[in-house]
Amino acid sequence: MAAKEETPLMKQYNSIKAKYPDALLLFRVGDFYETFGQDAIISSKVLGITLTKRNNGNASSLELAGFPHHALDTYLHKLVKAGYRVAICDQLEEAKPGKLVQRDVTQILSPGTHFDAHILHAERNNFLTAICPGFGLALIDLTTGDFKVTELTTAEQLQNELTRVKPAEIIIPAESTEALSHLGTYAL
């Protein structure tokens, strides 16, 4: 039996997901935000929502998990608090019978780039941290505008500084991932 072609909706989803492979994509379909595949598996575990499978135009089934669009704030902060980068893909026009609704990502949130009062800790900064080769370190808290830059000379100093500031999120150049693997849980 030949594999079926993807549906127009799944082509659209896969095209948008390809632009944001490192984010959980919340894909608006009518009155729901849906997640598919690995994103659905993660979302169902983190959010405690039902994971289902559906045949979306191809021979094999695909995992699916979703929630009502009006509950976005309830679920979004749980995903970000769990450490995930989340891309919100909204419908950009009204639905019309027989026409695929135009959709695109309208917002991306991550542990270091959100302003959600449910997640922020009043007792410490919410630093988005960038590390570059040679142990350059930049910290910014988007909620307060606090910005700091320093250069450290050893990996131990870098580790100590990360332990002290407890960044919400760390950005490192892809080519430096292996060189900075000693950071353990801080290497996001």
C-alpha positions, 0 to 999 in steps of 0.5 A, spaced: 500 500 500 502 506 497 503 512 502 498 517 502 501 524 501 501 529 506 494 533 507 495 541 506 494 542 513 500 538 515 504 541 509 503 547 512 505 545 519 511 541 517 514 548 513 513 552 519 516 547 524 522 546 520 523 554 521 523 553 529 526 546 530 528 547 537 522 550 539 515 546 541 510 549 536 503 550 538 499 550 532 493 554 532 487 550 529 480 553 530 479 553 537 485 549 539 493 549 540 495 543 537 502 539 538 504 534 533 510 528 533 515 529 539 512 536 541 506 532 542 509 527 547 513 532 550 507 537 551 503 531 554 508 529 559 509 536 561 502 539 561 498 533 563 494 533 557 492 527 553 496 524 548 493 521 542 495 519 535 491 520 528 493 519 521 494 526 518 495 524 511 500 519 511 501 511 512 503 512 519 500 515 525 502 521 528 502 523 535 497 529 537 496 533 543 492 540 544 488 544 549 483 550 548 486 556 545 483 560 551 487 556 556 494 558 553 496 562 559 495 556 563 499 552 559 504 556 556 508 558 563 508 551 564 512 549 558 517 555 559 518 554 566 520 546 564 525 549 560 522 549 553 523 554 548 515 555 545 513 558 538 506 560 538 503 559 531 497 563 530 491 563 525 492 570 521 486 570 517 478 568 518 477 561 516 473 560 510 470 553 507 475 549 503 481 554 504 487 553 508 488 558 513 494 562 513 498 561 519 505 564 522 509 564 528 507 570 532 511 569 538 517 565 541 518 565 548 523 561 552 526 561 559 530 567 559 526 571 554 519 571 557 515 576 562 510 571 565 509 573 572 507 566 574 515 564 572 519 570 574 522 570 581 522 576 585 529 574 589 533 573 583 534 576 576 532 572 570 538 572 566 539 570 559 546 568 558 551 568 552 557 564 552 563 565 547 569 561 546 575 564 551 570 564 556 566 571 554 560 572 558 554 576 557 548 577 561 541 580 560 535 580 564 530 583 559 525 584 565 529 589 568 534 591 563 540 589 567 546 588 562 553 585 564 559 583 560 565 580 563 571 575 560 573 570 565 580 566 564 578 559 566 573 554 565 572 554 573 571 561 573 566 560 568 562 555 572 563 559 578 559 565 575 554 561 572 553 557 579 552 564 582 548 568 577 543 561 576 541 563 569 534 562 566 537 560 559 544 560 556 546 561 549 552 558 546 555 558 539 553 551 535 561 550 534 562 551 541 557 546 544 563 540 545 568 545 548 563 547 553 560 540 555 563 541 561 558 545 564 553 540 565 546 542 566 548 549 564 549 547 557 542 548 554 
